[in-house]
Amino acid sequence: MRVLVVEDERHLAGGIKRGLEAEGFAVDIALDGRNGLERANEGDYDAIVLDIMLPGMNGYRVCSSLREAGNWTPIIMLTAKDGELDEAEALDTGADDFLSKPFSYIVLVARIRALLRRGGRERPPVLDVGDLRLDPAAHRAWRGDVEISLTPRQFSLLEYLMRKAGEVVSKAEILEHVWDYAFDGDPNIVEVYIRHLRKRIDEPFGRNAIQTVRLVGYRLEADGG
């Protein structure tokens, strides 16, 4: 099994390499983000150990770039911080697992073996509703051939509506899936975001795909004219 280690601390990178080689892995090292991205795209790796804080390009960008390119090699991300935000961002950018420094080599090897047992993930499918297209992995959306710029929340709302295309979804359902179950703000925020989303995906194209079902909720139609 071949592993790429992307870590700028030479001593640590060397230690990881020796530890993994002792377990029978073949190991390559990249000392900065750009070289790591290049090696990951060119090499046939079974897993990638990726530090977050890297010169040239940080680990988040390396990870998201690989996923956007359709590279779904299992990634375990290393962080010097033990914080929820770092862990959440690692997973949100496409990492399969994370490990906080300092860590045990025994645990690192066990995590890598667990990822290898699961195998590489399949790329999430692109969603199509009429000529509206959304790529969850690349975080991009199009109306026909025109790419649409969306904020993260607008993107999440559109993704949910597209996954429920043709169905009526209530404001409560949208709040639960696009915000969270513990949301305690003004539920009218949904109406605000629906209005913003219509201005992005409908109005410039003369469409009415996002339809209001009075007293019930909203429905996304493929051919809303």
KAVENBEL-V596433 format. One record per residue. N is the residue number from 1. RES is the residue in one small letter. PHI is phi in radians with two decimals (NA if undefined). PSI is psi in whole degrees, -180 to 180 (* if undefined). Layout:
BEGIN
N_RES_PHI_PSI, N_RES_PHI_PSI
END
This chain:
BEGIN
1_m_NA_135, 2_r_-1.89_130, 3_v_-2.16_137, 4_l_-1.77_127, 5_v_-1.88_118, 6_v_-1.90_101, 7_e_-2.66_126, 8_d_-1.48_-16, 9_e_-1.40_106, 10_r_-1.02_-42, 11_h_-1.09_-46, 12_l_-1.17_-43, 13_a_-1.04_-42, 14_g_-1.12_-39, 15_g_-1.14_-42, 16_i_-1.10_-43, 17_k_-1.05_-47, 18_r_-1.13_-41, 19_g_-1.13_-42, 20_l_-1.24_-38, 21_e_-1.12_-33, 22_a_-1.15_-22, 23_e_-1.66_5, 24_g_1.69_6, 25_f_-1.49_149, 26_a_-1.61_131, 27_v_-2.25_132, 28_d_-1.97_150, 29_i_-2.13_138, 30_a_-2.15_135, 31_l_-1.75_2, 32_d_-2.61_167, 33_g_-1.14_-43, 34_r_-1.15_-42, 35_n_-1.17_-36, 36_g_-1.11_-43, 37_l_-1.11_-43, 38_e_-1.10_-46, 39_r_-1.13_-41, 40_a_-1.10_-37, 41_n_-1.33_-30, 42_e_-1.60_-30, 43_g_-1.61_161, 44_d_-1.79_86, 45_y_-1.75_149, 46_d_-1.56_-23, 47_a_-2.81_157, 48_i_-2.25_130, 49_v_-1.79_117, 50_l_-2.21_118, 51_d_-1.32_153, 52_i_-1.43_-50, 53_m_-1.50_99, 54_l_-2.27_147, 55_p_-1.27_152, 56_g_1.48_-52, 57_m_-2.77_125, 58_n_-1.30_168, 59_g_-1.07_-34, 60_y_-1.05_-46, 61_r_-1.19_-38, 62_v_-1.06_-47, 63_c_-1.09_-49, 64_s_-1.14_-35, 65_s_-1.14_-40, 66_l_-1.11_-45, 67_r_-1.16_-39, 68_e_-1.12_-30, 69_a_-1.47_1, 70_g_1.46_15, 71_n_-1.57_111, 72_w_-1.95_30, 73_t_-1.01_134, 74_p_-0.99_134, 75_i_-2.15_130, 76_i_-1.97_123, 77_m_-1.74_137, 78_l_-1.82_137, 79_t_-2.36_144, 80_a_-1.41_-11, 81_k_-1.87_144, 82_d_-1.85_73, 83_g_-2.29_149, 84_e_-1.11_-37, 85_l_-1.15_-42, 86_d_-1.09_-44, 87_e_-1.12_-43, 88_a_-1.13_-43, 89_e_-1.16_-36, 90_a_-1.02_-46, 91_l_-1.24_-38, 92_d_-1.15_-30, 93_t_-1.49_-3, 94_g_2.05_1, 95_a_-1.20_151, 96_d_-1.60_-25, 97_d_-2.79_168, 98_f_-2.52_158, 99_l_-2.55_130, 100_s_-1.55_139, 101_k_-1.40_146, 102_p_-1.30_150, 103_f_-2.30_163, 104_s_-1.51_134, 105_y_-1.10_-32, 106_i_-1.08_-43, 107_v_-1.20_-42, 108_l_-1.03_-47, 109_v_-1.08_-42, 110_a_-1.12_-40, 111_r_-1.14_-42, 112_i_-1.12_-45, 113_r_-1.09_-36, 114_a_-1.14_-41, 115_l_-1.12_-40, 116_l_-1.17_-35, 117_r_-1.14_-37, 118_r_-1.30_-27, 119_g_1.41_171, 120_g_-1.22_146, 121_r_-1.33_150, 122_e_-1.38_148, 123_r_-1.15_132, 124_p_-1.00_140, 125_p_-1.18_149, 126_v_-1.34_136, 127_l_-1.60_136, 128_d_-2.25_128, 129_v_-2.35_103, 130_g_1.09_-131, 131_d_-1.69_15, 132_l_-1.63_127, 133_r_-2.30_139, 134_l_-2.40_130, 135_d_-1.91_101, 136_p_-1.07_-36, 137_a_-1.21_-45, 138_a_-1.47_-9, 139_h_0.99_51, 140_r_-2.33_152, 141_a_-2.45_149, 142_w_-2.42_149, 143_r_-1.98_107, 144_g_1.14_-127, 145_d_-1.67_3, 146_v_-1.67_121, 147_e_-1.35_140, 148_i_-1.92_129, 149_s_-1.50_125, 150_l_-2.30_146, 151_t_-1.26_163, 152_p_-0.95_-40, 153_r_-1.24_-41, 154_q_-1.07_-40, 155_f_-1.09_-45, 156_s_-1.10_-40, 157_l_-1.13_-45, 158_l_-1.11_-42, 159_e_-1.04_-43, 160_y_-1.12_-44, 161_l_-1.10_-38, 162_m_-1.23_-36, 163_r_-1.21_-22, 164_k_-1.90_22, 165_a_-0.90_134, 166_g_1.52_-13, 167_e_-1.79_151, 168_v_-1.52_126, 169_v_-2.03_136, 170_s_-1.41_165, 171_k_-1.06_-39, 172_a_-1.11_-41, 173_e_-1.12_-42, 174_i_-1.11_-44, 175_l_-1.04_-41, 176_e_-1.19_-38, 177_h_-1.65_-28, 178_v_-1.73_-32, 179_w_-1.75_-106, 180_d_-2.87_169, 181_y_-1.14_-21, 182_a_-1.66_9, 183_f_-1.06_127, 184_d_-2.20_21, 185_g_-1.52_-162, 186_d_-1.32_117, 187_p_-1.08_-16, 188_n_-1.19_-6, 189_i_-1.02_-29, 190_v_-1.09_-45, 191_e_-1.07_-39, 192_v_-1.08_-46, 193_y_-1.27_-33, 194_i_-1.06_-44, 195_r_-1.10_-44, 196_h_-1.10_-40, 197_l_-1.17_-40, 198_r_-1.04_-37, 199_k_-1.20_-20, 200_r_-1.62_-44, 201_i_-1.85_-15, 202_d_-1.99_-63, 203_e_-0.98_-43, 204_p_-1.15_-16, 205_f_-1.97_8, 206_g_1.15_34, 207_r_-1.97_165, 208_n_-2.44_53, 209_a_-1.20_-38, 210_i_-1.53_107, 211_q_-1.87_141, 212_t_-1.57_127, 213_v_-1.81_106, 214_r_-0.92_130, 215_l_1.19_6, 216_v_-2.11_-58, 217_g_2.87_-137, 218_y_-2.34_152, 219_r_-2.43_135, 220_l_-1.72_121, 221_e_-1.86_145, 222_a_-1.13_-40, 223_d_-2.11_46, 224_g_-1.18_109, 225_g_-1.82_*
END
